[in-house]
Amino acid sequence: MCGFAAGFDTRRARVFGGSTYLSLPDRLAKGKAVRAQVPRSVHGQWRPPAARPDPAEMPERRTASAFGCFRGSAYAMAADLAASPRTSLWTQLCGDAHLANFGAFAAPGRRLVFDIGDFDETLPGPFEWDLKRLVASLAVAGRDRGFSDVQRLRVIMAAARSYRDAMWQLAQMGAIDAWYSRVDVDDEPGIVREPPPLTPIEQLPGEEDPDAVAQMLSGSIQRYGSTLPSHRRHLLDRLRYVHATRRGTSWIVLMLGRDGGDPVFLQLKPAGASVLEPILGSSHYPSHGQRVVEGQRRMQAAGDVLLGWDRITAPDGVTRDVFIRQLWDRHGSVDMETVAPGPMRRHADLCGQALARAHARAGDAAAIAGYIGSGDALPRALAVFAEAYADQNQRDYEARLAAGRLQRLANGQRSGEVGERQDSDQAAALEHQATADRVGR
């Protein structure tokens, strides 16, 4: 304890307002007591819910691989977890904490930081849901890469153990130190970086009026400044709108600071309802852009100073919530096409650390650490769950592939029937013409 603090009686448990301060041992005990309601071993169990929807009927974004199927199944997995026992140890969730949503970023100060990179689905919930999403993604990805059972186990255990160890460290840190902690990394090989392609809005396909788009985006930039703290609005005021492009469903806006050699890229990304909301309850924020921003501010170690939100009305009249952030450079994640077991284990270790740090900022690190314990009870249960859920994901993937083949076959049959009718009509027309010619002769 520092000399200044020595002059105070830190044993006082009551604070102004009538709330009660719990000591570290009390908070650890509080978490440990949750094991009576939800034993750690139950997290190793997986049983499909009785009313689980047919996976072939679930709308998914990607089916090119089993891991692609998993990436698109955040809602399906949340619905699955909702049918399982859950703890009362809530924190701010990423909502889609699969391994590809973690990576290295050039944070303010240009230091490379490893952290969560996607908060589209963020919402408060039980801490273990993010952890289960992470370990299951490692099992699925390891299978896609052809890792052996032992290699996958090592990868999964690396993530679970690093989460456990980091949470214990954070629980024993001071509140300010824990808040500012982050996972610094070296510029290691294996990190994939893909600078965003930029196409002027004048060259975009479609019928959108470039001038109307530019007016919409520049107006949004002006409005969203009100969602920033005043000192950060001062920074935004130093930037001016220059140009923009569409990238997928997002807009990338080029801003300039000092001159043409001082570019800043802002991304306006649509924000819809979190996939967790039908299960855990609706967000209390008035816009989904704000929900994403507030969740990211709680969880991310190296925060984006220009992170804010707005509601835009596009030239086509459609109104959308958006969040606005810097498009940070030097960012990337593991290359899922080439990653070997060693680098994957290192990535899993970093994912566990980053997730624990994010959860500790918004939740009670000591209570979570007390529940997990210092041994392998929870990590081993999670390893069993990860493989069992990877089996489920494989069944879902194969069901979707089969449904897709049936659909293509049905489409082909319909096309064939149409073609047969056309051929028959054409043959009848030719026969009619031939008859007319004979009569004419």
C-alpha positions in Angstrom: 0.0 0.0 0.0 1.3 3.4 -0.9 2.3 5.9 1.9 -0.6 8.2 1.1 -3.2 5.4 1.5 -1.7 4.3 4.8 -3.4 7.3 6.4 -6.9 5.8 5.7 -8.8 3.0 7.4 -9.3 0.7 4.4 -11.1 -1.9 6.5 -14.3 0.2 6.4 -16.9 -1.9 4.5 -19.6 0.7 4.1 -19.6 3.4 1.5 -21.8 6.4 0.9 -25.1 5.6 -0.7 -25.8 2.5 1.4 -24.1 0.0 -0.9 -21.7 -2.6 0.5 -18.1 -3.0 -0.5 -17.0 -6.7 -0.7 -13.4 -7.6 -0.1 -11.4 -9.7 -2.5 -11.9 -12.9 -0.4 -15.7 -12.1 -0.2 -15.9 -11.7 -4.0 -13.9 -14.9 -4.6 -16.2 -16.7 -2.2 -19.3 -15.3 -4.0 -18.1 -16.8 -7.3 -17.2 -20.1 -5.7 -20.7 -20.3 -4.2 -22.2 -20.3 -7.7 -20.8 -23.8 -8.3 -23.5 -25.1 -6.0 -26.2 -24.0 -8.5 -24.1 -24.6 -11.7 -21.3 -27.1 -11.2 -18.4 -26.6 -13.5 -18.8 -30.1 -14.9 -22.1 -29.2 -16.5 -20.3 -27.0 -19.0 -18.9 -30.1 -20.6 -22.3 -31.4 -21.4 -24.0 -30.8 -24.8 -27.4 -32.1 -25.7 -29.4 -30.6 -28.6 -32.6 -28.9 -27.3 -35.8 -30.8 -28.0 -37.3 -28.0 -30.1 -34.0 -27.2 -31.9 -34.8 -25.9 -35.4 -33.9 -27.9 -38.5 -30.4 -26.7 -39.4 -31.3 -26.9 -43.1 -33.9 -24.2 -42.5 -31.6 -21.8 -40.6 -30.5 -18.8 -42.6 -26.7 -18.8 -42.7 -24.2 -16.5 -44.4 -21.4 -19.0 -45.1 -21.4 -22.7 -46.0 -18.1 -23.0 -47.8 -16.6 -25.0 -44.9 -17.6 -26.3 -41.5 -15.9 -23.3 -39.9 -17.7 -21.0 -42.3 -20.9 -22.5 -41.2 -19.9 -22.0 -37.6 -19.0 -18.3 -38.1 -22.5 -17.7 -39.4 -24.3 -19.5 -36.5 -24.0 -17.0 -33.7 -27.7 -16.9 -33.1 -28.1 -20.6 -33.4 -25.4 -21.2 -30.8 -26.9 -18.6 -28.5 -30.2 -20.4 -28.7 -28.5 -23.7 -28.0 -26.7 -22.3 -24.9 -30.0 -20.8 -23.7 -31.3 -24.3 -23.2 -28.2 -25.2 -21.0 -27.5 -24.3 -17.4 -25.9 -20.9 -17.1 -24.2 -19.0 -14.3 -25.4 -15.7 -12.7 -21.9 -14.2 -13.3 -22.8 -11.7 -16.0 -20.5 -9.3 -17.9 -20.5 -7.5 -21.2 -20.3 -10.2 -23.9 -18.7 -9.9 -27.3 -21.6 -12.1 -28.5 -19.7 -13.7 -31.3 -16.3 -14.5 -29.8 -15.0 -17.0 -32.3 -11.3 -17.1 -33.0 -11.4 -15.0 -36.2 -12.9 -12.1 -34.3 -9.7 -11.6 -32.4 -6.5 -10.1 -33.8 -3.7 -7.6 -33.7 -4.4 -3.9 -34.0 -2.2 -0.8 -34.2 -3.7 1.0 -31.2 -3.2 4.7 -30.5 0.5 5.2 -29.9 1.1 2.7 -32.7 1.7 -0.2 -30.3 0.4 -3.6 -31.6 -2.3 -4.8 -29.3 -4.2 -8.1 -29.4 -7.9 -7.7 -28.7 -11.5 -8.5 -29.8 -12.2 -6.8 -33.1 -15.9 -7.3 -33.6 -18.7 -6.1 -31.2 -21.7 -6.2 -33.5 -23.5 -8.6 -31.3 -22.4 -7.3 -27.9 -24.8 -7.5 -25.0 -24.6 -8.3 -21.2 -24.8 -12.0 -20.5 -23.2 -15.0 -18.6 -19.4 -14.9 -19.1 -19.2 -18.6 -20.1 -21.2 -18.0 -23.3 -18.3 -16.1 -24.9 -15.8 -18.7 -23.6 -17.9 -21.6 -25.1 -18.1 -19.8 -28.4 -14.3 -19.4 -28.5 -13.4 -23.0 -27.6 -16.0 -24.4 -30.0 -14.6 -22.3 -32.8 -11.1 -23.6 -32.1 -12.3 -27.2 -32.2 -14.1 -26.6 -35.5 -11.2 -24.7 -37.1 -8.8 -27.4 -35.9 -10.8 -30.1 -37.7 -10.9 -28.0 -40.9 -7.1 -27.8 -40.7 -6.7 -31.5 -40.1 -5.3 -31.3 -36.6 -5.2 -34.5 -34.6 -7.3 -35.0 -31.5 -4.3 -34.3 -29.3 -3.4 -31.1 -31.2 -6.9 -29.8 -30.9 -7.0 -30.5 -27.2 -3.8 -28.5 -26.7 -5.2 -25.6 -28.6 -8.5 -25.6 -26.7 -6.8 -26.0 -23.3 -4.5 -23.1 -24.2 -7.4 -20.8 -24.6 -9.3 -22.0 -21.5 -6.2 -22.0 -19.2 -5.0 -18.6 -20.4 -8.5 -17.2 -19.7 -8.4 -18.7 -16.2 -4.9 -17.5 -15.4 -5.6 -14.0 -16.8 -8.8 -13.7 -14.8 -7.0 -14.6 -11.6 -4.3 -12.0 -12.3 -6.9 -9.3 -13.1 -8.9 -10.2 -9.9 -5.8 -9.4 -7.8 -4.9 -6.1 -9.6 -6.1 -2.7 -8.6 -9.2 -1.4 -10.3 -7.3 1.2 -12.3 -4.5 -1.2 -13.3 -7.0 -3.8 -14.4 -8.9 -1.3 -16.5 -5.8 -0.2 -18.4 -4.3 -3.6 -18.8 -4.0 -4.9 -22.4 -2.4 -7.7 -24.3 0.6 -6.3 -26.2 2.1 -8.5 -29.0 5.1 -8.4 -31.3 4.7 -8.2 -35.0 4.7 -11.9 -35.5 4.6 -13.8 -38.9 1.3 -15.5 -39.5 -0.7 -12.4 -39.0 -2.7 -11.6 -42.2 -3.2 -8.0 -43.2 -5.6 -6.9 -45.9 -5.7 -3.2 -46.6 -9.2 -2.2 -47.6 -9.7 -1.7 -51.4 -11.0 1.8 -52.1 -13.2 2.5 -55.2 -14.5 6.1 -55.7 -18.2 6.4 -55.2 -18.5 7.8 -58.7 -17.4 4.3 -60.0 -19.7 2.2 -57.8 -22.2 0.1 -59.7 -25.9 0.8 -59.3 -28.1 3.9 -59.6 -27.0 5.7 -56.4 -26.3 9.4 -56.9 -22.7 10.1 -55.8 -23.6 13.6 -54.7 -26.5 12.4 -52.6 -24.3 9.8 -51.0 -21.6 12.3 -50.3 -24.1 14.6 -48.7 -25.5 11.8 -46.6 -22.1 10.7 -45.3 -20.7 14.2 -44.6 -23.9 15.0 -42.7 -23.5 11.9 -40.7 -19.9 12.7 -39.8 -21.1 16.2 -38.5 -23.9 14.7 -36.4 -22.0 11.8 -34.9 -19.6 14.2 -33.3 -22.2 14.9 -30.6 -21.7 11.3 -29.4 -18.1 11.9 -28.7 -16.7 13.5 -25.5 -16.0 17.2 -26.0 -12.2 16.8 -26.2 -12.6 14.2 -28.9 -15.0 16.4 -30.9 -12.2 18.9 -31.0 -10.1 16.3 -32.7 -12.8 15.4 -35.2 -13.3 19.1 -36.0 -9.7 19.1 -37.3 -10.6 16.5 -40.0 -12.5 17.3 -43.2 -14.5 15.0 -45.5 -12.9 14.3 -48.8 -14.2 11.1 -50.4 -16.0 7.8 -49.8 -16.6 4.3 -51.1 -18.8 1.4 -50.2 -17.2 -1.8 -48.8 -19.8 -4.5 -48.5 -22.6 -3.0 -46.4 -20.4 -0.4 -44.9 -19.1 3.0 -46.1 -15.5 3.9 -45.9 -14.9 7.7 -45.6 -11.6 9.4 -46.3 -10.9 12.3 -44.0 -7.9 14.6 -44.2 -6.2 16.3 -41.3 -3.2 18.5 -41.8 -2.9 18.0 -45.6 -3.0 15.3 -48.2 -0.4 13.3 -46.4 -2.5 13.0 -43.2 -5.4 10.6 -44.1 -7.8 9.2 -41.6 -10.3 6.5 -42.7 -13.6 6.2 -40.9 -16.0 3.3 -41.3 -19.8 3.7 -41.1 -21.1 0.2 -40.4 -24.8 -0.7 -40.1 -25.9 -2.0 -36.7 -29.0 -4.2 -36.2 -30.3 -6.0 -33.2 -27.9 -8.3 -31.5 -28.5 -12.0 -32.0 -28.5 -12.3 -28.2 -31.5 -10.0 -27.7 -34.3 -12.5 -28.4 -32.7 -14.7 -25.7 -31.2 -12.3 -23.1 -33.5 -9.4 -23.5 -33.5 -6.2 -25.6 -30.8 -3.6 -25.3 -31.8 -0.6 -23.2 -30.0 1.8 -25.6 -32.2 3.8 -28.0 -30.2 2.8 -31.1 -28.2 -0.3 -32.0 -25.3 1.9 -33.0 -25.0 3.1 -29.4 -25.4 -0.5 -28.1 -22.3 -1.5 -30.1 -20.3 1.6 -29.1 -21.1 1.3 -25.4 -20.3 -2.4 -25.4 -17.0 -1.8 -27.2 -16.0 1.0 -24.9 -16.5 -1.3 -21.9 -14.6 -4.2 -23.4 -11.8 -3.0 -25.6 -8.4 -2.2 -24.0 -7.1 0.3 -26.6 -10.3 2.3 -27.3 -10.9 4.1 -30.6 -10.9 7.8 -29.8 -13.3 8.5 -32.7 -15.8 5.7 -31.9 -19.4 6.9 -32.0 -22.8 6.3 -33.6 -25.5 7.9 -35.8 -28.7 7.2 -37.6 -28.6 7.8 -41.3 -31.3 7.9 -44.1 -29.9 6.7 -47.4 -30.8 8.3 -50.7 -33.2 5.3 -51.3 -35.1 6.4 -48.1 -34.0 3.5 -45.9 -33.1 4.6 -42.3 -30.3 2.6 -40.5 -28.5 2.8 -37.2 -24.7 2.9 -37.8 -21.6 3.0 -35.6 -18.6 5.0 -36.8 -15.0 4.0 -36.1 -11.5 4.4 -37.4 -10.4 1.8 -39.9 -7.2 0.9 -38.0 -4.2 -0.2 -39.9 -1.8 -3.2 -39.4 -4.7 -5.3 -38.3 -5.2 -9.0 -38.9 -5.8 -12.5 -37.5 -4.6 -16.0 -38.2 -4.7 -17.3 -41.7 -7.2 -20.1 -41.5 -6.0 -21.6 -44.7 -2.4 -22.2 -43.6 -2.2 -22.0 -39.8 -0.3 -24.8 -38.1 -1.0 -26.3 -34.6 1.8 -24.3 -32.9 0.7 -20.8 -34.1 -2.9 -21.8 -33.5 -2.1 -22.6 -29.9 -0.4 -19.3 -29.5 -3.4 -17.5 -31.1 -5.7 -19.4 -28.7 -3.6 -18.4 -25.7 -3.9 -14.7 -26.8 -7.6 -15.0 -27.4 -8.1 -16.3 -23.8 -6.1 -13.5 -22.4 -7.9 -10.8 -24.4 -11.3 -12.2 -23.6 -10.6 -12.4 -19.8 -9.4 -8.8 -19.8 -12.5 -7.7 -21.7 -14.8 -9.5 -19.3 -12.9 -8.2 -16.3 -13.5 -4.6 -17.4 -17.3 -5.0 -17.4 -17.8 -7.8 -14.8 -16.5 -8.9 -11.4 -13.1 -10.6 -12.2 -12.8 -11.9 -8.6 -16.2 -13.6 -8.7 -15.5 -15.2 -12.1 -12.1 -16.3 -10.9 -13.6 -17.8 -7.8 -16.1 -19.8 -9.8 -13.4 -21.0 -12.3 -10.9 -22.0 -9.6 -7.2 -22.4 -10.1 -7.3 -25.9 -11.5 -8.4 -27.6 -14.7 -12.0 -28.4 -13.8 -13.6 -25.8 -16.0 -10.9 -25.9 -18.8 -11.4 -29.7 -19.2 -15.2 -29.4 -19.2 -14.9 -26.8 -21.9 -12.6 -29.0 -23.9 -15.3 -31.8 -23.8 -18.0 -29.3 -24.8 -15.9 -27.9 -27.6 -15.6 -31.2 -29.3 -19.2 -32.2 -28.7 -20.4 -28.9 -30.2 -18.0 -29.3 -33.1 -19.8 -32.6 -33.8 -23.1 -30.7 -33.8 -21.7 -28.1 -36.1 -20.6 -30.8 -38.5 -24.0 -32.3 -38.5 -25.6 -28.9 -39.2 -23.1 -28.2 -42.0 -23.8 -31.5 -43.7 -27.6 -30.9 -43.3 -27.2 -27.6 -45.0 -25.1 -29.0 -47.8 -27.7 -31.7 -48.4 -30.5 -29.2 -48.4 -28.6 -27.1 -50.8 -28.0 -30.1 -53.2 -31.7 -30.9 -53.0 -32.6 -27.3 -53.8 -30.3 -27.2 -56.7 -31.7 -30.5 -58.0 -35.2 -29.2 -57.7 -34.3 -26.0 -59.5 -32.6 -28.1 -62.2 -35.7 -30.2 -62.6 -37.9 -27.2 -62.9 -35.5 -25.7 -65.4 -35.6 -29.0 -67.3 -39.4 -29.1 -67.3 -39.5 -25.6 -68.6 -36.9 -26.5 -71.3 -39.0 -29.6 -72.3 -42.1 -27.4 -72.6 -40.2 -24.9 -74.7 -38.8 -27.7 -76.9 -42.2 -29.2 -77.3 -43.8 -25.8 -78.2 -41.0 -25.2 -80.7 -41.4 -28.7 -82.3 -45.2 -28.1 -82.6 -44.6 -24.7 -84.2 -42.2 -26.3 -86.7 -44.6 -29.1 -87.5 -47.4 -26.5 -88.0 -45.2 -24.5 -90.4 -44.3 -27.6 -92.3 -47.9 -28.6 -92.8 -48.7 -25.0 -94.0 -45.9 -25.2 -96.5 -47.2 -28.5 -97.9 -50.7 -27.1 -98.2 -49.4 -24.1 -99.9 -47.6 -26.2 -102.5 
